[in-house]
Amino acid sequence: MATLTPTRVALGNFDGVHRGHQHVIDRIFDGDRHPDGSLWSESQELSGLDVRNPRSPSAIKPTSYLSAEMTHRSVPAVQAARRKHRSHPAPVWNGETTQLNRVYTTVLTFNPHPQAFFSGESRSLLSPIAEKVDALRALGVDQLVLLPFNQQIASLSPEDFVQRILIEGLQAEAVSVGGNFRFGHKRSGTSADLKQLCQARQVEAHIVELHHIGDDRVSSSTVRAALEVGDLDRANRLLGRPYRVAGTVEQGQQLGRTIGFPTANIHLPPDKFLPRWGVYAGRVWLTDGETPIAGVLNIGCRPTVNGTRPTVEVHLIDWSGDLYGRCLSIELLHFLRPEEKFSSLDELKAQIQRDRDRAVALLAPS
């Protein structure tokens, strides 16, 4: 599936797609707002970039990577409203045929994260690729383009990055970045440099200053700090939506069903950032469009049963059925308690019952 051009580009890492990121993305939507379309352009991956000859036909070789099962389960009302008023009519897929006279709203980001590339260490993400796709889809963005961050990309001067990636590769007509955005060799380019380089090429440029909510600067690091201590209220306020985990149900030890609380063991993407270990109340989405189910989520090593590695398990309240192989999306709404070790399974069972009762009360419709 080819990358759609020409584009209006929001450029950055966008881990978490939090409210600050949303302000940057806001600027790529022009005044020509269209009704919502029924088909999103899926997600695109920009790969095989030949920086020595960017005009060659093989310079951009995008491929589709989004799993059809990893789709957005819940669009908050504010985001749904944005999507309704912003989305362009859906592109018509018929070989290479797309709509004429159309500019595609595009998020351009890097894979792997530049910090992971330079440090050589893997980096956990607030929003792995499939979740990022879902969040961008909810905002009405047409496509996500992943630029493989490698030595070639890292060595580009700011001028070459703008010319080869944005102008020749994506045919950008507008570019939006955050005020602290840095790019090019050794991070030598600033957001002001980007604006100057774009304007010299008759490309509209937007520099969006850092966003604050109260005393908090909205950033991925601030969201992470809140999640690390179990402060969901703060994290979700900065994100503009509940933090979530999503993955496929796999075979577990089935201990929960032996004590009366069956759980689904969730296999998450390996790069998913986990919040503070403990017990959470949240909403579980089984199928897009259906009513979510109240649930109690446990994240941690289960010290009472001598667990050796972190697991993510969810108990669906007042629901039963076969979940193996299904993809679940879980919104974390309340942190109930940190992980602890109990002296017996009976003591653990009693605490799980208290967790369940508290979750029911917290998740009850107001």
Phi, psi and omega in degrees: 000122187283150172293134183275131178225160357288171189226161162242120197247129165260125190242129179164187179274323174055038177285116183102337184045054183280185186296327175295316176299320181297327177293322177294316181293328178311322190284350179271356175268118182277187184285349182272084183271138183240159175298161181294139175262165184268351183229122174274157185281015184062204182239145183245149176239124177269118184218167177065033182288123178264096185289346179280333181217073187294344181272356182292149180302335182269007184297322180239120180233075183284148175225151178277136181231354187287128174287134182298336182281338181270071180248163186294131183265333186211120178253109178305152187305318182295322179286324178298320179295319178299314183297320183300320186268349186252329189295139173280164173305147184295142176295150178264114181270114178205083187069239180262010186276125172228177183291143177275159176055042182233134174251130189260124176291127192223136169255124178251122180222180189244145177217116003284175174302135181307323178298322178293323180296313184286327181276337184076008180248140179295152184233126177285150187238141172296323180226093170304170192309310184298321178290324177297319176303314181299315181295319180289323176301318180295332179277353179092011179291140182285319185205153172249129178244124178263124176260114181297115182277110181224186184296326178299313180293317181297335183271352181294137172290161176306319180297315181293323179299312180297313185292312189277320183275307187280313186280303185279324182282311186254356182050050185291134174257342177207147180225138179231133178219164174283160184297335181261015182292134175234147183204170178084176184306126181055032178055037185282341182268135177257173177297325177294321176297318179300316180299317180296315181295321179292313182296328177294341179251020179058037177251128178297134182230138179233128175249116184257121182290160182301142185261140178235145170236108186063231179272357183270129167279127183283113180206162178297322181294325178292320177298315179300316181299320178293317180293327181296335179254007178078019180273080183292324180303314180293313181299314183291328177294319179289324179288328186084010179191165179293141172294144183221160171235145182217139179184185184262139179285128180234169180295131176243198180279350177060029178291324184301321182289339179284342179247014173091008180226077181298140180234155173260126179273121188259124174270110183266161170304141185297340181260014180286132177283125179263135176286186181307135179295135180160203186244135184231152169254139181196185179252137182247125179256120180267321184218138179303130177094343180274162177292133180290161182249135176296142182211160174244123186250134175244128178239123178153191185264001179053067185296335180297328180250023175061041176294149184244350179216152182294138176231162176236116183231144179230136173257122179272122185283128177057043177215145176216152180155176182269121182248355185303130178085353181271152178266125178248144174239126188237122177268125180271118185247327183219132173272118185272315182189158175285165177294141177212160179259131180256157185282343181204165176293328178296319178294320176298316180299319179296321180290321178299320178298319178294321177298316181298315181298319180293321178297317178302316181293318182290328184266358180296141178304137182274000000 
